[in-house]
Amino acid sequence: MAAHGKPAPPRGGRLSLMLEPWCYLSPALVLIVMVMVVPLFVGISYAFQDVQILKPFSRGWIGLEHFEKLLTGDKVFYRALGNTAWWTIASVTLQFAFGLGLALLLNRKFAGKRLVQAIVLLPWAVPTFLSGLTWAWLFNPVIGPLPHWFFALGLMKEPYSILGDPGLAMWGPIIANVWFGIPFFAITLLAALQAIPDEMYEAAAIDGATDLQQFLHVTLPYLAPMIAITVLLRTIWISNFADLIVVMTNGGPANTTQILPSLIFTTAYKQLDFGYASAIACVLLGLLLLYTAILFRLRRNMRSTT
């Protein structure tokens, strides 16, 4: 006899109730397994095989040989690893700073606010391939305007190709990526800003808080969860994002703009070595999982202390 006087269902009935939700979910689960899980494990298995398109008869299990070569003798890999950190940190930091400033501006009332909000979303409406081509044209020393503007401002001795300068080449894709990613931070942070109760600012103003003190003690604490989530997501996306670099510089000159995703693309689709490319992808996957675990651990510690 069940609680509240209701008879308990028979054992077969309980089993049917337990399996019923899984029956409804089974088409979606099968689709997820076929589209996501199977390719993931197949890709990981390639890292332990010799999979070269130009050598179809050399295929076979080679164990950790790819990882040994990668970690002990591949200078391009270590250069790409450092470039990935630089590319990700610079892009996320600048996107967040400009996105937060834009969100604070759009949170105020002014004429033409809706038009500005629509224009802010414009970079996201442009395909990344087209964005890369556009910015490559802007940096072109012959037909592009930017080198001539920098020369006119005295920032250059003569108009030359910034994307061809090993010391400056990485800044080209970073600037294009900042332009492309500002709308993400601006829109998400603007939504969070509009959720802050006006009473909090009114109480702070009555207590004599300045605008800076209101920003530090009211705005930032309310934005903190959204900032953590957006920075986490954007960091993972940017560290996996190679479209702009492939289109604008193709990793050059001399691998100075090569990052891990572009190195994976080059190794797989130009050198046709899918096994070695999968080993690089596994290292990138491990680094991103480690980063995510550390960030979630920090968030848990922050919650326990507050």
Order of alpha helices (4+ residues) and beta strands (2+ residues): alpha-alpha-alpha-alpha-alpha-alpha-alpha-alpha-alpha-alpha-alpha-alpha-alpha-alpha-alpha
